[in-house]
Amino acid sequence: MKSYRFGNPFSTGAVIEKPVKFLQIDELPGFKLTKSSASVILRYRMQKDDIVIGLGEQLGGINKRGRKYITYNTDIPEHTPDKLSLYGSHPFIIIQGRYNEGLFIDYPGEISFDVGFSDKDILEITVGSADFDLYHWQDNRWQDIVTSYLELTGGVYVPPKWAFGYQQCRWSYPEAKSVEEVANKFRQLGIPCDAIYLDIDYMQDYKVFTVNEERFPDFGRFVKELRDKGFHLIPIIDPGVKIESDYPVYEEGKKHKYFCTDEQGEDFQAAVWPGLTHLPDFSNAATRNWWGNLYKKFIELGIEGFWNDMNEPAIFYTNYQQQGVYDKLQAAADNKALDKVDLIGLQWQIRNFHNSREDYQSIYQHPERDKTVCHDQIHNLYGAQMAQSFSESVQQSYPDKRFLIFSRSSYSGSQRFGGIWYGDNKSWWEHLELNIKMLINCNLVGYFYSGADIGGFGDNCQAELLIRWLQLGVFSPLFRNHSAIHTRRQELWEFDKATMNQARKIIRLRYALLPWLYSQFLEFASMNIPLIQSLSWSFSEPRCREIEDQLIYGGSLMIAPVYKPNVSGRMVYLPQDKWLLWWAGSWEDRKMKVLAAGDHFIECPLDRQLIFIKENTLITMQEPEDYVDQRKPDTLFIIGLVSSTAQVKVLVDQGKYPAFAGMAVLDITMVKQEKNYEIEIKTVNRELLQWQQLVFELYNDQGNLTILHRKLI
Amino acid sequence: MKSYRFGNPFSTGAVIEKPVKFLQIDELPGFKLTKSSASVILRYRMQKDDIVIGLGEQLGGINKRGRKYITYNTDIPEHTPDKLSLYGSHPFIIIQGRYNEGLFIDYPGEISFDVGFSDKDILEITVGSADFDLYHWQDNRWQDIVTSYLELTGGVYVPPKWAFGYQQCRWSYPEAKSVEEVANKFRQLGIPCDAIYLDIDYMQDYKVFTVNEERFPDFGRFVKELRDKGFHLIPIIDPGVKIESDYPVYEEGKKHKYFCTDEQGEDFQAAVWPGLTHLPDFSNAATRNWWGNLYKKFIELGIEGFWNDMNEPAIFYTNYQQQGVYDKLQAAADNKALDKVDLIGLQWQIRNFHNSREDYQSIYQHPERDKTVCHDQIHNLYGAQMAQSFSESVQQSYPDKRFLIFSRSSYSGSQRFGGIWYGDNKSWWEHLELNIKMLINCNLVGYFYSGADIGGFGDNCQAELLIRWLQLGVFSPLFRNHSAIHTRRQELWEFDKATMNQARKIIRLRYALLPWLYSQFLEFASMNIPLIQSLSWSFSEPRCREIEDQLIYGGSLMIAPVYKPNVSGRMVYLPQDKWLLWWAGSWEDRKMKVLAAGDHFIECPLDRQLIFIKENTLITMQEPEDYVDQRKPDTLFIIGLVSSTAQVKVLVDQGKYPAFAGMAVLDITMVKQEKNYEIEIKTVNRELLQWQQLVFELYNDQGNLTILHRKLI
């Protein structure tokens, strides 16, 4: 990797240890550079078979060719294929070709990536500034570029284990009673669940860090009661601080100059849910410290998880925009021409209120007392630095505790502070398919803990879509069902009884697999290798470069989700060599079959999902609990197709910070002998491992099953 | 089939010969009927494996289960999965299950079809009226229900042969020069093309049936010059008649009371492209006669094709809607509170101007002098009756000539008057995939001559998408590239040279296949069997019921379009038994391979497309021309995999009306002998067949090729 500096860049914090020396740049081998005072253009001629990956949270496929992308974080409610930006910016891109080139352009404003859209052979990157850092890799293995990028930007956030449980959200459960009803329903129906979310209506007048006391009397007790039932309550946190006298957050922020300003230095006003607000200036360390500490009020009440929303930052409108329309109307009124106002033009003008670029260009931030930066130039950092504020402040106060924290907006590097979700998707089959790609693309830039709203946020879900989405969700680290106001309810029991029963089986499967799913998360995070990968990560067959509807979780499992309606099966491509297909209907039902490499049409009715265990790898399971670590089952099942040797490590962390502190390990190695299996078991911190019994379910390459029992000593 | 009458229905004209006797209905076997004065609800319990097809131009799949659909024609610019209505209404639905039930609900207002959306097992049809006709089939073969429906509703429109040529459109070629440039470009580059379109800007101030004389001086000469080069010029026709004194169409319509009215009997005002307009009342025979005759002005100048647009009818806004906003603004101004107007609310109010249901409910039509019907109740007939007006009047004046006529809006039955296109799609891969289903779904209700805008109308196309879309387009009877104003240009030469070359090869392939493509159209139209079919039409394997990304054209060809970006091939399912894969790069390049039934991954780089010829069927080709019937090549190629017997009919119609008048036929039958082929050739009207030479390219089931030559005597 080589590091180049253009001009005098803003320090984004994306890279944890700056290289000692930045190189001066006149040319970048393979690229044509065009510099001006306001932009730098990099052009690269792609070969016909080159594949371009990266860019993190973006639409399009895993292979990014044929489209344009823009890094400019935006609150965008319709994820249709024409959209060039979503909520996060991750300007890291890899060309898989002759040399495997990697680029990370550390610039938090607008960059456009024209990946063969205007000219199918040309990758053209236009950085909207002459001040940025550029990291360039040329490597034999593109996978090594990914790992190097993750190391450079500080590794990967690891959530507490309970955050791997199923989670239920709705805009909104607006008062204690509706939360309680949902919680009780889970326990009555025996559906595992670890978290229930509070969307914006829990607040008093949408004032961040407040709770409406009428709707949530004795909030602290409520939080604890839920915890006793095994639920975490997770409030939403929006950055906009309502302008309201005597509201402490507002008064403090105003007094200490924690807010973004306009050009004149007045606190900038932006309307969001609470009406007019000020936006905390997260570029400033003092602001971050202040803001981060605000979460503690909730933490002291027992809250252990938060979701940061609206932090692109979303702006519904500003006074400036509004005044423009009022002036126009007033002028028409003065001329007695109100009945000649062009209403269609007015419609467009009002529509452009939302997240207006003009507004972002009018916001100023002050990373230091005497330093002023136009927000537009560091726009993409806003959500990342909000996450940073939590990480810095809360971790300081609770040095050995890990929290669940995830965000809508993000920027390269913020994957070490927390996770993300993919924002306002819809109850569309197309968005279930998109979810597969998003998992792979976001893992590639380190957001292992991420996921889409299961069932779709906007629009109306239906039973089959929910079931198919839950089936994918089993392998989504963030496994949360969420839906918008005014849409059909999509809690699991809101459809027919068969759907509810099937949903329960799927979620119990998730909990059964938790020892393995979470272990793999820890292991891959420790190696800075994406947890969820495209097939091409591990398999070199040319076909794997084009498969975008299957994914690998950890090293062992391949998932082929059904993402089309009304089908009883799907085609699956299996790379080398053998796979154990688990035709999973429930965690107990081990319908297994050995399959060879190649294309297979595999039946997959609604009550089944397709899980493929790679030959000579092992997965682990335990009896599902109602919530994570409820009963700590004492039997661990170890399952696989072992034809030569296989190994599995079960990592059990203690929820401490940092993630790997005091971890217990169960390390199992086995060798297939002619007639039996040789098993070696090693442990670290044995006393922290809950399991007493190990049950091995071992298949040979003929599909014959051997069951072995071991005590864990 | 049984016919039932509810109440006193409006006569839609959908059914050509009314049954002598309608049955009284108290119950419909298998359905639960709920009647009220304003609606009828039909509920049907679907079996788990039932497939539901039909509904014509709608989103969703070929199998309609799991979604809701509403018949209420609408001008809708974003075909995202949440949309419940498009431009046409075809309330014909088939449940493929134990009995194969078919329903055609002949009601031209709103009907909702909840096909297992609210309850996955229930089909619930809510007819928004107590007055309608219902046709009910129970048949052993669902295919027979389709044919019976097509017979009942009058069969299928057959366009003239040149309408099978490639067609180029753009919003807009606004003056003669830009049309000429496009035309010349086709001939210079040797890309076949038969038609160029005029979008709204050719008119004077958007006044229908006018031509802007500055931009098109001597329009008649221009039309003829283009015809000399082999191009048909096809103007757009919108129903809204601009309110403007001395504009003859307006004055005539007003004088003779040809327009829709409001409740008070005043001509209804609706704003569309020209500003405020009146809408012709096509429910009235005198209006239809008047309107139909207006086309003749163009016909006399040599125009032979038209596209009817905006005939849902689209309404941008009405005075009533606008006044509501102005009143609100005025009230605020009077209170000096203009600066308190809720702009977000205003935005929604203005947005709802477009195609407002309230407006449709305020329009009245007068099918007879003393009869008044609220438009809302017959809304879906508007475009169909506009097409009817052309068909009735023009055909009367030119009794033996066939015209190209197609429409955006349609209703069951209007498939006998003309074709349709699928409206404002986008340059999205998703919409290329949708195109496959739309072809099948629209053919099922008789719109054989239909197609999507190749390359996508809205949003920006790119080279690979255009190529893949053209490849599908070869098998789309309406084969028209069209794109919207403000989007990237997508004429074939607007990308790189390789793309243009490839586009030419694809279009030449279309022209090479024309003898076969057009013959099949004629043959299937004469039998009332869909020309383009899902695999399940002819193949009973259960897999075929679920395949929605392959199609059958005519009886012989299966098409497996590539509809994903950046792939070098795709999976294809081949039903029984053997298929001759033509790995087509150009018409000359006969790279063939025999494939057996089953799943195949088939390489398909961008310069190839996959055409599968069914065993024991034959297709015919000739050297491509620059436009249809330019040179009338004298050699016909007959190609197929013949292992026992095969037959092909080439039908050559004379462009006369009715379609099958004076048709010439070349009828070839062949029988595979042990060592050679026995060929029998019959002709009808031999003198009208252009071919002198027949070249047979016959493959046996081992893939060995035999070439035979015959003179056509």
Interface residues (C-beta under 8 A of the other chain):
Chain A: I51 G61 N63 R65 G66 R67 E78 T80 P81 D82 G116 F117 D119 K120 D121 F316 Y317 Q322 Q323 V325 Y326 L329 Q330 A333 L338 D339 V341 L343 I344 L346 Q347 I350 R351 F353 K426 W428 W429 E430 D459 N460 Q462 A463 E464 L465 F495 D496 T499 P542 R543 E546 E548 K564 P565 N566 V567 S568 G569 M571 Y573 D599 H600 F601
Chain B: I51 G61 N63 R65 G66 R67 E78 T80 P81 D82 G116 F117 D119 K120 D121 F316 Y317 Q322 Q323 V325 Y326 L329 Q330 A333 L338 D339 V341 L343 I344 L346 Q347 I350 R351 F353 K426 W428 W429 E430 D459 N460 Q462 A463 E464 L465 F495 D496 T499 P542 R543 E546 E548 K564 P565 N566 V567 S568 G569 M571 Y573 D599 H600 F601
